[in-house]
Amino acid sequence: MSDEPQKNEEEKPVDTVESFAALQTKTDEYLAGWKRALADYDNLKKDLARERGEMRRASTIELLLHLLPVMNNFEQATKHRPFLDDKTAEAWVSGILMIKTQMENSLKELGAEPFDGVGEKFNPEFHESAGSRREAEREDQIILEVTQRGWKIDGKVVFPAKVVINSV
């Protein structure tokens, strides 16, 4: 064995200021990376929520586009409702009308808005002419009758109202 004393790790000269500065730099880098990752995660959550909302809206519109023609057929059928003397048949017709009302309320809850325009001026953005007739006491191009209601989704017309207009 040598007579030389062994050096302990703690006895080695260390520049504590340089060591502390290096550690501080490394800590700042980790903190900045963590903040970037947190911000990226927050942005991802916002993007996913927006995309989910857009997907939900698109699928709702798709569903409504399939159901609205059925609703229009219900309305056409109820315009020609027979009034029967048979109480059983009349009860059946009343039940069908309740189903129509329930479907209409469901469509409204999904965001579909019906509109017609009787008494308004014809607007090709909202109305489709199904015919015309002459009523002298009314203004030209005023909607006299709606043969089929129109429907909007999110304020956009998806089915224009079919109307009869006054042509003077």
PARO-198737 format. One record per residue: y, z, x of N, C-alpha, C in turn. Coordinates in steps of 0.1 Angstrom, whole numbers, plus 5000, padded with zeros to 4 digits. Example, Ala and Ser with C-alpha at 12.3 -4.5 7.8 and 13.67 -1.06 7.14 Angstrom:
494350785132495550785123496750785132;497850715128498950715137500050795129;
This chain:
498850005008500050005000501250005008;502249945003503449945011504350055007;505150095017506050205015507350175007;507450045004508549994996508450044982;509550094976509450134962509450014953;508650024942508549914933509849914924;510249794922511449774913511049764899;511749844891511549844877512349734871;511949674859512649574852514049614849;514249734845515549794841516449794853;515949804865516849814877517349684881;516949564876517449434880518849424875;519649374883521049354879521149244868;521749274857521949184846523449184843;523949064841525349044837525349064821;525649174817525649204802526649124794;527749094800528749014792528248874790;527648814800527148674798525948684788;525048784790523948794781524348814767;525348894764525848924751526448794745;527248724753527848594748526748494744;525748484752524648394749523948434736;523748564735523148604722524048584710;525348604712526248584701526248434697;526248344707526248204704524948164697;523848214701522548184694522648244680;523148364678523248424665524148344656;525248294661526148214653525548084649;524748024658523947894655522947924643;522248034644521248064634521948094620;523148164621523848194609524348064602;524947974610525447844605524347764599;523147764606522047694601521547744587;521547884586521147944574522147914563;523447914566524447884556524247734551;524047644560523747504557522547494547;521547564551520247554543520547614529;521247724528521547784515522447684507;523447624513524247524506523447404501;522547364510521647244506520747284494;520247414495519447454484520247464471;521447514471522347524459522647384454;522847294463523147154458521847094452;520747124458519447074452519247124438;519547254436519347314423520247244413;521547224417522447154408522047014405;521546944415521046804413519846804404;518946894406517746894397518146934383;519047024381519447064367520146944361;520946864368521646744362520646644359;519646614368518546524365517746564353;517446684352516646734340517446714328;518746734328519546714316519646564313;519746474323519746334320518446284315;517346344320515946304315515746344301;516246464298516146524284516946434275;518146404279519046314271518346174268;517846114279517245984278516045984269;515146094270514046104261514346124247;515446204245515946234231516446104225;517146024232517745904227516545804224;515545804233514345714230513645754217;513545884215512845934203513745904191;515045924192515845884181515845744177;515845654187515745514185514545474177;513445544179512245514171512245574157;512945694156512945754143514045704133;515145664139516245614130515845504120;515045404125514645304115513845364103;513045464106512245524096513145594086;514245664092515145734083515945624074;516245514080516945414072516045364061;514745344064513845304053513745414042;513745544046513745644036514945634027;516145604033517345594025517245474016;516745364021516645244012515645274000;514545344003513645373992514245473982;515145563986515745653977516745593968;517345483973518345403965517645343952;516345323953515545263942514645363936;515045493936514145603931513945573916;512645573912512345563898512545703891;513045703879513145833871511945823861;511045913863509845903855509746013845;509045983834508846083824507746183828;506846143837505746223841506246333850;506046463847506546573855505846573869;504646543870503846533883504446433892;504746313887505246203895506746243899;507446303890508846343893508846453904;507946543903507846643914507446583927;506546483927506246413939507446343946;508246273937509446203942510346313948;510546423941511446523946510946583960;509646593961509146643974509446543985;509246413982509546303992511046313996;511946333986513346353989513646473998;512946573996513046694005512646664019;511546584021511146544034512246464041;512846374033513946294038515046374043;515446474035516546574039516146644052;514946694052514446764064514546674077;514146554075514146464087515546434091;516446414081517846394085518446514092;518146634088518646754095518046764109;516846724111516246724124516846624133;517146504128517846404136519246454140;519946514131521246574134521146674145;520146764144519946864155519646804168;519046684168518746614181519946544186;521046534178522246474183522646344177;521846304167522146174160523246204149;524246124148525246144137525246014128;525046044115525145924106526645894103;526945774100528245734095528145614086;529145594078529145474069530445404069;531545454064532845394065533345334052;532845384040533345334027534745364026;535545264023537045284021537745264034;537145254045537745224058537845074061;538645044070538844904074537544864083;537144744081535944694088536244694103;535344744111535444754125534144704131;534144584138532844534143532144614153;532844714159532244804169531344904161;531644934148530845034141530144974129;530544854125529944794112529444654115;528444624106527844494106527944444092;528544324090528744274077527444234071;527144284059525944244051526344154040;527644134039528044044028529544074025;530044004015531444034011531544003996;532544053990532844023976534344043974;534844003963536344003961536644113951;537544203955538144303946539644293949;540344233939541744203941542644333943;542244443937543044563938542844633952;541944593960541744653973542244563984;542544623996542944544007541844464013;542344364020541344274027540644344038;539344324040538544374051538244524049;538444584037538044714035536644724031;535944824035534444844032534344894018;533644814010533444843996532144913994;531144884002529744943999529044944013;528145044014527345054026525945034022;525344934027523944904024522944974033;523445014045522645094054523545174063;523445304064524245394072524045354087;525145374094525045354109524745494116;524345484128524045604136524645604149;525145714154525745734167524845844174;524745824187524145924196525145954207;525546074209526546104219527846024218;528245994205529445924203529345774204;528145724208527945584210527145524198;527545414193526845354182525545294187;524445334180523145284184522645184173;523045214160522745124149524045114141;524644994140525944984132525644994117;526545044110526445054095526444914090;525544884081525644754074526444764061;527444684060528444704049528844574042;529344594030529844484022531344504023;532044404027533544414028534244334018;535544364016536344294006536944174013;536944064007537543944012538443894001;539743904004540743863994541243723997;
